């Protein structure tokens, strides 16, 4: 997730959980640096924009906060015919399975004290929906399904997921950038956490079709992909200005789940 362009640095962000199809030669991405043409073609085949794509350890980050791992870039799952996103709530092809289920969340390393309260608030927001998927915070030496680590993710980038659901399990946690977040506002930090948790369990951005809706700038259409953006029935076909899964968020803004978000969550879990 990124700061809204109007309020801070210009950017868009995205995250996904999906199946991928590509018949092109797969490149193993190892280090920081420019992204090769072969990888650019793979990114397009997976249904993501290549604008701003960059190598990181273990894969490529696209759309600000979506990590496409080397494994993802090398996979060949079956084709899926999907509807292309407009402004509705969208999910990815892969979801967390074996429900009912409780996922553990943990702050790993040093964070300001407000982040402890923010994790609890993000968890409270999900658990208040009485879903079959629940969350709980763990501490100490206990391993977590969703570890949260601190990292410098670049100018304007608030958070970045570690992947997306695979094999019925969630993405393995996410990173936050406290120096960019630069706030002790618990509701705001909880909104960023809940957004990244949403990606980890298979949700794409509400403004998938046009991330300029929340991020500002020119319209950005990810294109007609065959993977990764499935309309959630019952959510609106028009713009939804208060969804917690919008690509960008204004500084200090706390977004609770709105009525359409609740429809999406209850439909999936």
C-alpha positions in Angstrom: 0.0 0.0 0.0 1.2 3.5 -0.7 0.4 7.0 0.3 -2.1 8.9 -1.7 -0.4 11.0 -4.4 -2.3 14.1 -3.4 -1.1 13.9 0.2 2.4 12.5 -0.3 4.6 10.8 -2.8 3.3 9.7 -6.1 2.7 5.9 -6.5 0.4 3.0 -6.8 0.5 -0.2 -5.0 -1.0 -3.6 -5.4 -0.9 -7.1 -4.1 -2.3 -10.4 -5.4 -2.9 -14.1 -4.8 -3.5 -16.0 -8.0 -2.8 -18.8 -10.4 -0.4 -18.0 -13.3 -0.1 -19.2 -16.9 2.8 -18.5 -19.3 4.3 -20.5 -22.1 7.4 -18.3 -22.3 10.8 -19.3 -21.0 11.0 -18.6 -17.3 13.8 -16.5 -15.8 15.1 -17.0 -12.3 15.4 -13.5 -10.8 18.2 -13.4 -8.3 19.2 -9.8 -7.3 18.5 -6.1 -7.4 18.6 -4.4 -10.8 16.8 -4.0 -14.1 14.2 -6.5 -15.1 15.0 -8.5 -18.2 12.7 -8.6 -21.2 11.8 -12.2 -20.6 10.7 -11.4 -17.1 8.7 -8.4 -18.4 6.8 -10.8 -20.7 6.1 -13.2 -17.8 4.8 -10.4 -15.6 2.4 -9.3 -18.4 1.3 -13.0 -18.9 0.4 -13.1 -15.1 -1.9 -10.1 -15.5 0.2 -7.3 -13.9 1.4 -4.0 -15.1 5.1 -3.8 -15.7 5.4 -0.1 -14.9 8.0 0.3 -12.1 8.8 -3.4 -11.9 12.0 -4.0 -10.0 14.1 -7.0 -8.9 14.3 -7.9 -5.3 15.7 -10.8 -3.4 13.6 -13.9 -4.4 11.7 -12.4 -7.3 10.2 -9.2 -8.8 8.0 -6.5 -7.1 5.3 -5.1 -9.4 2.7 -2.4 -8.8 4.4 -1.1 -5.7 3.8 -4.0 -3.3 3.1 -7.2 -5.2 6.0 -9.8 -4.9 6.1 -12.2 -7.8 8.5 -14.9 -6.5 10.8 -16.9 -8.7 8.5 -19.9 -8.1 5.5 -17.9 -9.3 7.3 -16.8 -12.4 8.3 -20.4 -13.2 4.8 -21.9 -12.6 2.4 -23.3 -15.2 -1.0 -23.8 -13.6 -4.1 -24.3 -15.7 -5.8 -21.5 -17.5 -8.7 -19.6 -15.9 -11.3 -17.5 -17.7 -11.9 -14.5 -15.5 -13.7 -11.2 -15.8 -11.4 -8.2 -15.9 -11.6 -5.8 -13.0 -13.4 -2.5 -13.1 -14.0 -1.0 -9.6 -15.6 -3.8 -7.7 -14.1 -6.0 -4.9 -11.8 -8.5 -6.6 -10.2 -11.7 -5.3 -7.4 -13.8 -6.7 -7.6 -17.4 -8.0 -6.0 -18.9 -4.9 -7.6 -18.5 -1.5 -6.9 -19.8 2.1 -8.6 -23.2 2.5 -9.2 -25.9 5.2 -11.8 -23.7 6.9 -12.7 -22.9 9.7 -9.2 -21.8 10.5 -7.3 -19.4 12.7 -4.1 -17.6 11.3 -1.5 -16.4 13.7 0.0 -12.9 13.3 3.3 -11.7 14.9 5.4 -8.5 14.9 9.0 -9.7 14.3 11.8 -7.4 15.5 11.6 -3.8 16.7 8.5 -1.7 16.1 7.1 1.4 17.8 4.6 0.6 20.6 1.7 1.8 18.5 2.2 -1.1 16.2 1.2 -3.6 18.9 -2.1 -1.8 19.4 -2.5 -1.6 15.6 -2.1 -5.3 15.1 -4.7 -6.0 17.7 -7.1 -3.5 16.0 -6.5 -5.0 12.5 -7.3 -8.5 14.0 -10.3 -7.1 15.8 -11.7 -5.7 12.5 -11.5 -9.1 10.8 -12.7 -11.2 13.8 -15.7 -8.9 14.3 -17.1 -10.2 10.9 -17.4 -13.7 12.4 -15.8 -15.3 9.3 -14.6 -18.9 9.1 -11.1 -17.4 8.8 -10.0 -15.8 12.1 -6.8 -14.2 13.3 -4.9 -14.1 16.6 -1.6 -12.4 17.6 1.2 -14.5 19.0 4.5 -13.4 20.7 7.8 -14.9 21.9 9.3 -17.8 20.1 6.0 -19.0 18.6 6.2 -19.1 14.8 3.4 -17.2 12.9 1.5 -17.7 9.7 1.7 -14.0 9.0 5.0 -12.5 10.4 5.2 -8.7 10.1 8.7 -7.4 9.6 10.2 -3.9 9.2 12.0 -2.9 6.0 12.8 0.2 3.9 10.5 -0.4 0.9 11.3 2.8 -1.0 9.8 6.2 -1.2 6.0 6.3 -0.5 5.6 2.5 0.0 3.9 1.7 3.3 3.7 -2.1 3.0 4.6 -5.1 0.9 3.3 -8.6 1.1 5.5 -11.6 1.0 3.5 -13.3 -1.7 -0.1 -14.7 -2.0 -2.1 -17.8 -1.0 -0.5 -21.0 -2.3 -1.5 -24.6 -1.5 -4.4 -23.3 0.5 -2.1 -21.3 2.9 -1.9 -17.5 3.1 1.1 -15.5 1.9 3.9 -15.8 4.4 3.4 -12.4 6.0 4.3 -8.9 4.9 6.7 -6.0 5.4 6.0 -2.5 6.7 8.0 0.6 6.5 7.6 2.6 9.8 9.9 5.4 8.6 7.5 6.0 5.7 4.3 5.5 7.7 5.8 8.0 10.2 2.8 7.9 12.5 1.5 6.7 15.9 -2.1 6.8 14.7 -3.3 3.3 15.6 -6.3 3.4 13.3 -4.1 4.4 10.3 -1.5 1.8 11.0 -4.2 -0.9 11.5 -5.7 0.1 8.1 -2.3 -0.5 6.4 -2.0 -3.8 8.2 -5.5 -5.0 7.4 -4.9 -4.1 3.7 -1.8 -6.2 3.5 -3.5 -9.0 5.4 -6.3 -8.8 2.8 -3.7 -9.4 0.0 -2.3 -12.3 2.0 -5.7 -14.1 2.0 -6.4 -13.4 -1.7 -7.9 -10.0 -2.2 -6.8 -7.6 -5.0 -7.4 -3.9 -5.0 -10.9 -2.6 -5.2 -9.7 -0.1 -7.8 -7.9 -2.9 -9.7 -9.1 -1.6 -13.1 -8.0 2.0 -12.5 -5.6 2.5 -9.5 -5.6 6.3 -10.3 -8.9 6.3 -8.5 -7.2 6.2 -5.1 -3.6 7.1 -6.1 -4.2 10.0 -8.4 -2.3 10.6 -11.6 -3.1 9.1 -15.0 -5.4 6.0 -15.3 -3.6 2.7 -15.0 -5.3 -0.3 -16.4 -3.7 -3.7 -15.8 -5.2 -5.2 -18.9 -7.3 -8.2 -19.9 -5.5 -11.0 -18.1 -6.7 -14.6 -17.9 -5.6 -14.8 -14.3 -6.0 -13.2 -10.9 -8.9 -10.8 -10.8 -12.3 -12.5 -10.1 -15.3 -10.3 -9.4 -16.8 -11.0 -6.0 -20.6 -11.4 -6.5 -22.7 -8.8 -4.7 -20.1 -6.0 -4.8 -20.9 -2.8 -6.8 -19.9 -2.2 -10.4 -19.2 1.5 -9.6 -16.4 3.1 -7.7 -16.2 2.4 -4.0 -14.4 5.4 -2.3 -14.1 3.9 1.2 -13.0 0.3 0.7 -10.0 -0.9 2.8 -8.6 -2.5 -0.3 -8.1 0.7 -2.4 -4.6 0.8 -3.8 -3.6 4.0 -1.9 -4.5 5.6 1.4 -4.2 9.2 2.6 -1.8 10.0 5.4 -3.6 9.4 8.7 -6.7 7.9 7.2 -8.4 5.0 9.1 -10.6 2.8 6.9 -13.0 0.4 8.6 -14.6 -2.3 6.5 -17.6 -0.8 4.6 -20.7 -2.7 3.7 -19.3 -3.8 0.3 -16.1 -5.0 2.0 -18.2 -7.1 4.4 -20.0 -8.7 1.5 -16.7 -9.6 -0.1 -15.2 -11.0 3.1 -18.3 -13.0 3.9 -18.6 -14.4 0.4 -15.0 -15.7 0.5 -14.7 -16.7 4.1 
